[in-house]
Amino acid sequence: MIPREEYPRPQLVRDEWVNLNGEWDFEIDNVVVGTEKKFFLREKLADKILVPFCPESKLSGIGNTDFMNCVWYRRDFSIPETWKGKRVLIHFGAVDYHATVYINGEYAGEHKGGYTPFSFDITGLLRAENNYVTVCAVDDIRSFNQPGGKQSAELASHGCFYTRTTGIWQTVWLECVGENYVKSVKVFPDIDTPAVTLEVKLSPRSNGSAVHVKAFFDGKPVGEGAGVVNAFSAFIHIPLSEKHLWEAGKGNLYDLEITVAKDGEIKDKVKSYFGLRSVGLGEIAFLLNGKSVFGRWVLDQGYYPDGIYTAPSDEALKNDILYAMQLGFNGARLHQKVFEPRYLYWADKLGYLVWGEYPNWGLNVTEPGQIEHFLPEWMEAVERDFSHPSVIGWCPFNETWDFNGKPQSDSLIRMVYEVTKALDPTRPVIDTSGNYHVVTDIFDIHDYCQNVKEFASHYKDGLYNNFPHRQTHKGEPYFISEYGGIKWAANESDGWGYGDSPKTEKEFIKRYKGLTDVLLNNENIFGFCYTQLYDVEQEVNGLMTYDRKFKFDPEIFRKINARKAAIEKEN
């Protein structure tokens, strides 16, 4: 059985593909000499690994949690007979961190960044038979020149830092395409008309290609449109005969069928989907489809006991959303990680509101020049996830604390904010969550005070700014993007969490309700984000255990979270 056998890119689906997950050869190269020793020409490597699970994970079959500066992968593959005469692409969902790919011992390409997809046209490197792919991944989390999120820069996990991820951790697959093929689809929904406009980007030398798109809802045709590629993209406007809004808890999705033809011959066919929705900000409110919606978000770290960064199954991705909804949350901050597209697919399907974030921790952000290690991959992440209706905002940085006595570079933060707004003018952007706003659409803070009375006093006479020497509230809509983090383990001495641990279950629930009620009752707050959905390794402030068992009856928290907020009473 192939692990993670589902198609990995749900917004751009082709029928002709080959999943390369499964057993690969594997070798650790800690002194980084594999290129000099020509590992890419070897017929086998020293060990075996189960892709797409990282070598630190149990599911990989390796389970090495030491530092690995460089790792190598190799596997044989075959090209289906029906693919002859077509272009062949190799895709990688994510490889941490600097990946170099060889086909049959020849260089195919490379990519820097541990969280975004990349692909290469390998047609010219293929042989009639006996093909093989080799991947080298260099990873130095201690350099402070690569983003690593919650991956520990110390040997062991500690506090809110967890086991590292090295090398391949998302699906690898082959795909065949015609000479002119779809590279990406960008969706711009219009809820008022209603209509949708698509930017369909094609491969080079596709001038004159005709693009035809059909839209469906629940299997019924509801619109179509066509366009011609004059450079690299076709812009296609499709009026919709039926209006079905994508809403919180109601993931209405339209299906798309896209066909590319040139000189009367069909070159490519793909399937996609979109949600008809808008997001925005009022004077103080977060708006979904023009209406105020209170954000009941929860922090999700995207870690799994047996797979680390990689969910053991597609069902596990879906279940994390269902568990959160069962607890009364309507969305999540996808924290310090770019989550895989299959997670966003389930968020789209279930009507779950998520913040697209980036794992900036581990990167020294005190120097403007560090932009070279941040911006290219962040742009790739925004482009990859632009068309997911579940993504309702962007947050590129989180808690940019001083580094070696130096504060963050304001010019770096400002540049990333401006680029993000240029890439996506349809969503709000939080520049730096929690402690150092430079220029932002939303003013958010993190408040882990555990005393309910003291917590309430923070918001009694206005909106709390816990770092007045670093940031100034300028009237932006206001969001408590981290709070709670209540520690609960088998006994008080076990694990790490915020503040003191409640002595009893009753005390835990009373504290949770008290803190949450403060935020629900404040008419100037548009949402909260509780830390966190589940424990991760030694961090025990989840409402679930690491293996996804509820610590308490979830209905208790659903009732607390789901009641009407003060800002909603005007609706």
DALIN-V148435 format. One record per residue. N is the residue number from 1. PHI is phi in whole degrees, -180 to 180 (* if undefined). OMEGA is omega in radians with two decimals (999 if undefined). Layout:
n,phi,omega
N,PHI,OMEGA
N,PHI,OMEGA
//
This chain:
n,phi,omega
1,*,3.13
2,-81,3.08
3,-69,-3.12
4,49,-3.01
5,-81,-3.11
6,-69,3.12
7,-63,-2.92
8,-85,-3.02
9,-125,-2.93
10,-70,3.12
11,-97,3.05
12,-153,-2.95
13,-106,3.00
14,-120,-3.13
15,-78,-3.05
16,-95,3.14
17,-153,3.12
18,-131,3.12
19,-80,-3.14
20,-98,3.03
21,-64,-3.14
22,130,-3.07
23,-79,3.03
24,-121,2.88
25,-71,-3.05
26,-152,3.06
27,-154,3.07
28,-87,-3.08
29,-129,-2.99
30,-67,3.11
31,-93,3.02
32,54,3.11
33,-120,-3.06
34,-61,3.13
35,-67,3.11
36,-64,-3.14
37,-87,3.06
38,59,3.05
39,-58,-3.09
40,-71,3.08
41,-104,-3.07
42,-71,3.11
43,-83,3.05
44,-158,3.07
45,-113,-2.91
46,-72,-3.00
47,-136,3.08
48,-125,3.12
49,-142,3.08
50,-99,3.08
51,-81,0.37
52,-102,-3.08
53,-88,-3.08
54,-68,-3.06
55,-65,3.06
56,-73,-3.00
57,-87,3.05
58,-67,-3.08
59,-65,-3.13
60,-72,-3.04
61,87,3.13
62,-100,3.08
63,67,3.11
64,-94,-3.09
65,-101,3.04
66,-76,3.03
67,-68,3.05
68,-126,-3.06
69,-72,-3.11
70,-157,3.08
71,-134,-3.13
72,-123,3.10
73,-130,3.05
74,-152,2.98
75,-155,3.03
76,-82,3.05
77,-152,3.13
78,-120,3.09
79,-102,3.12
80,-56,-3.14
81,-57,-3.08
82,-70,-3.12
83,-89,-3.10
84,-61,-3.13
85,89,3.13
86,-111,3.07
87,-80,3.11
88,-119,3.13
89,-112,2.95
90,-113,-3.07
91,-117,3.02
92,-125,3.13
93,-66,3.08
94,-170,3.07
95,-137,-3.09
96,-104,0.31
97,-132,-3.14
98,-101,-3.04
99,-103,3.00
100,-123,-3.03
101,-116,3.08
102,-123,3.02
103,-118,-3.11
104,53,3.10
105,81,-3.14
106,-105,3.14
107,-63,3.12
108,-107,-3.13
109,156,3.13
110,-147,-3.09
111,-151,3.05
112,-106,3.14
113,127,-3.02
114,-92,-2.94
115,-132,-3.05
116,-117,-3.07
117,-79,3.03
118,-151,-3.11
119,-151,3.11
120,-137,2.98
121,-81,-3.03
122,-108,-3.05
123,-52,-3.07
124,-73,-3.12
125,-102,-3.05
126,-83,3.04
127,-110,-3.13
128,-62,3.11
129,-158,3.11
130,58,3.09
131,-88,3.04
132,-147,3.10
133,-118,3.06
134,-125,-3.14
135,-128,3.01
136,-111,3.11
137,-124,3.09
138,-100,-3.02
139,-142,3.13
140,-133,-3.07
141,-68,-3.09
142,-92,-3.11
143,-78,-3.01
144,63,3.08
145,-116,3.04
146,-142,3.11
147,-67,-3.12
148,-134,3.10
149,62,-3.08
150,-90,3.10
151,-72,-3.05
152,-70,3.03
153,-89,2.99
154,-96,-3.07
155,-59,-3.11
156,-108,3.01
157,-65,3.13
158,-162,3.11
159,51,3.12
160,-103,3.05
161,-115,-2.93
162,-125,-3.14
163,-57,-3.13
164,-73,3.02
165,-127,3.14
166,-124,3.01
167,78,-3.04
168,-69,3.07
169,-138,2.96
170,-133,-3.02
171,-59,2.98
172,-111,-3.13
173,-151,3.06
174,-105,-3.13
175,-148,3.06
176,-111,-3.09
177,-140,3.01
178,-82,-3.13
179,-61,3.11
180,-115,-3.03
181,-140,-3.12
182,-76,3.09
183,-98,3.12
184,-161,3.08
185,-130,-3.14
186,-115,-2.99
187,-110,3.07
188,-124,-3.12
189,-78,3.09
190,-127,-3.03
191,-77,-3.04
192,-84,-3.02
193,-65,-0.25
194,-84,-3.12
195,-164,3.03
196,-141,3.05
197,-115,-3.11
198,-116,2.88
199,-104,3.14
200,-103,-3.10
201,-93,-3.10
202,-111,3.10
203,-66,3.10
204,-58,3.12
205,62,3.11
206,-107,3.10
207,-54,3.13
208,88,3.10
209,-68,3.12
210,-99,3.14
211,-116,3.14
212,-122,-3.07
213,-128,3.02
214,-117,3.12
215,-113,-3.12
216,-135,2.95
217,-130,-3.11
218,54,3.10
219,86,-3.09
220,-99,3.08
221,-62,-3.12
222,-130,3.10
223,163,3.06
224,-156,3.13
225,-159,-3.10
226,-148,3.11
227,-160,-3.14
228,-121,3.13
229,-82,3.11
230,-101,3.07
231,-132,3.09
232,-122,-3.05
233,-133,2.96
234,-116,3.09
235,-105,-2.99
236,-125,3.13
237,-103,-3.09
238,-126,2.98
239,-65,-3.10
240,-107,-3.12
241,-81,3.11
242,-133,-3.11
243,-112,3.10
244,-131,-3.06
245,-73,2.97
246,-82,-3.04
247,-135,3.09
248,-61,-3.14
249,78,-3.10
250,-141,-3.02
251,-83,3.07
252,-64,-3.12
253,-129,3.01
254,-94,3.07
255,-95,3.14
256,-128,2.97
257,-121,-3.05
258,-119,-3.13
259,-122,3.08
260,-113,3.13
261,-133,3.05
262,-147,-3.11
263,55,3.08
264,78,-3.10
265,-116,3.12
266,-71,-3.09
267,-104,-3.09
268,-159,3.03
269,-137,3.08
270,-137,3.05
271,-116,3.12
272,-149,3.09
273,-159,3.06
274,-155,3.03
275,-115,3.14
276,-89,-3.11
277,-158,3.02
278,-131,3.00
279,-125,3.14
280,-170,3.13
281,-129,2.94
282,-88,3.13
283,-60,3.11
284,-132,-2.95
285,-110,2.90
286,-88,-3.03
287,-115,3.00
288,-119,-3.07
289,56,3.08
290,81,-3.11
291,-116,3.13
292,-66,3.07
293,-127,3.11
294,-79,-3.12
295,-83,3.06
296,-103,-3.03
297,-93,3.06
298,-133,3.14
299,-78,3.12
300,-124,-3.08
301,-87,3.12
302,70,3.11
303,-117,-3.10
304,-136,-3.05
305,-57,-3.07
306,-100,-3.09
307,-116,-3.11
308,59,3.13
309,-78,-2.97
310,-108,3.08
311,-64,-3.13
312,-66,-3.12
313,-156,3.05
314,-64,3.12
315,-62,3.13
316,-64,3.08
317,-63,3.13
318,-62,-3.07
319,-63,3.12
320,-60,3.09
321,-71,3.14
322,-63,3.09
323,-62,-3.14
324,-62,3.13
325,-67,3.10
326,-64,3.11
327,-85,3.09
328,96,3.08
329,-91,3.10
330,-110,3.12
331,179,-3.07
332,-151,2.80
333,-87,3.12
334,-85,-2.71
335,-89,3.01
336,52,3.14
337,-167,2.94
338,-93,-3.06
339,-72,-3.09
340,-72,-3.07
341,-58,3.13
342,-66,3.05
343,-64,-3.14
344,-65,3.07
345,-59,3.14
346,-69,3.04
347,-63,3.08
348,-61,-3.08
349,-67,-3.02
350,-98,-3.14
351,72,-3.03
352,-111,-3.01
353,-91,-3.07
354,-127,3.02
355,-94,3.05
356,-81,-3.09
357,-122,-3.11
358,-140,-3.08
359,-82,-3.04
360,-70,3.14
361,-60,-3.06
362,100,3.12
363,-102,3.05
364,-71,-3.08
365,-106,3.13
366,-88,-3.11
367,-115,3.12
368,-56,-3.11
369,-65,3.11
370,-67,3.11
371,-56,-3.11
372,-66,-3.14
373,-93,-3.06
374,-117,-2.90
375,-63,-3.09
376,-57,-3.11
377,-74,3.08
378,-61,3.09
379,-62,3.08
380,-62,-3.14
381,-66,3.13
382,-64,3.12
383,-64,-3.13
384,-61,-2.96
385,-104,-3.06
386,-54,-2.97
387,-93,3.08
388,-79,-3.13
389,-64,-3.12
390,-69,3.13
391,-78,-3.03
392,-109,3.10
393,-177,-3.11
394,-120,3.08
395,-144,-3.04
396,-70,-3.09
397,-124,3.06
398,-133,3.04
399,43,3.13
400,-86,-3.12
401,-70,3.10
402,-60,-3.12
403,-129,-3.09
404,52,3.09
405,82,-3.14
406,-107,3.10
407,-79,3.10
408,-60,3.05
409,-83,3.13
410,-62,-3.11
411,-67,3.09
412,-65,-3.14
413,-62,-3.14
414,-63,-3.13
415,-62,-3.14
416,-65,3.09
417,-59,-3.08
418,-65,3.11
419,-65,3.13
420,-63,3.11
421,-65,3.11
422,-70,3.12
423,-69,-3.06
424,-144,3.10
425,-81,-3.04
426,-96,-3.07
427,-129,3.02
428,-71,3.14
429,-128,2.96
430,-97,-3.05
431,-67,-3.13
432,-139,-3.07
433,-73,2.85
434,103,-2.98
435,-153,-3.06
436,-160,3.12
437,-81,3.04
438,-108,3.01
439,-144,-2.98
440,-150,3.04
441,-83,-3.07
442,-135,3.05
443,-97,3.14
444,-123,3.08
445,-134,2.99
446,-113,-3.09
447,-138,-3.09
448,-102,3.05
449,-57,-3.08
450,-98,3.12
451,-89,-3.02
452,-62,-3.12
453,-65,3.11
454,-66,3.08
455,-58,3.14
456,-64,-3.13
457,-66,3.12
458,-61,-3.01
459,-115,-3.05
460,-67,-3.03
461,-110,-3.14
462,141,-3.09
463,-104,-2.99
464,-78,3.01
465,-122,-3.05
466,-81,3.08
467,-135,-3.07
468,-63,3.13
469,-79,-3.10
470,-114,-3.04
471,-153,-3.13
472,-131,3.07
473,-76,-3.06
474,-113,3.10
475,95,3.12
476,-66,2.99
477,-52,-2.87
478,-121,-2.94
479,-145,3.02
480,-91,-2.93
481,-89,2.91
482,-153,3.02
483,-158,3.08
484,85,-3.10
485,61,-3.04
486,-68,-3.09
487,-76,3.09
488,-151,3.13
489,-134,-3.10
490,-58,2.95
491,-146,-2.92
492,-60,-3.07
493,-84,-3.09
494,-84,2.95
495,79,-3.07
496,-118,3.06
497,-163,-3.10
498,-91,3.04
499,68,-3.12
500,-82,3.14
501,-89,3.03
502,-57,-3.10
503,-83,-3.07
504,-137,3.07
505,-61,3.13
506,-61,3.13
507,-67,3.11
508,-60,-3.08
509,-64,3.12
510,-63,3.13
511,-67,3.12
512,-57,-3.12
513,-64,-3.12
514,-62,3.13
515,-64,-3.08
516,-70,3.11
517,-61,3.10
518,-56,-3.08
519,-78,3.11
520,-64,-3.06
521,-86,-3.10
522,-92,-3.05
523,-72,3.14
524,-101,-3.11
525,-108,-3.06
526,-97,3.13
527,179,3.05
528,-134,3.03
529,-137,-3.10
530,-85,3.05
531,-100,0.07
532,-153,-3.04
533,-72,-3.10
534,-144,3.03
535,-62,2.99
536,-131,3.14
537,50,-3.07
538,-80,-3.13
539,-85,-2.95
540,-119,3.11
541,-105,3.09
542,-85,2.99
543,-83,3.04
544,-129,3.01
545,-76,-3.13
546,-61,3.12
547,-89,2.96
548,67,2.98
549,-112,3.11
550,-64,3.08
551,-76,3.14
552,-136,3.08
553,-62,-3.08
554,-62,-3.13
555,-63,3.11
556,-59,-3.09
557,-77,3.08
558,-61,-3.14
559,-65,3.12
560,-67,-3.03
561,-73,-2.92
562,-86,-3.12
563,-66,-3.03
564,-65,3.10
565,-87,-3.11
566,-58,-3.11
567,-71,3.13
568,-85,-3.05
569,-68,3.09
570,-82,-3.09
571,-71,999
//
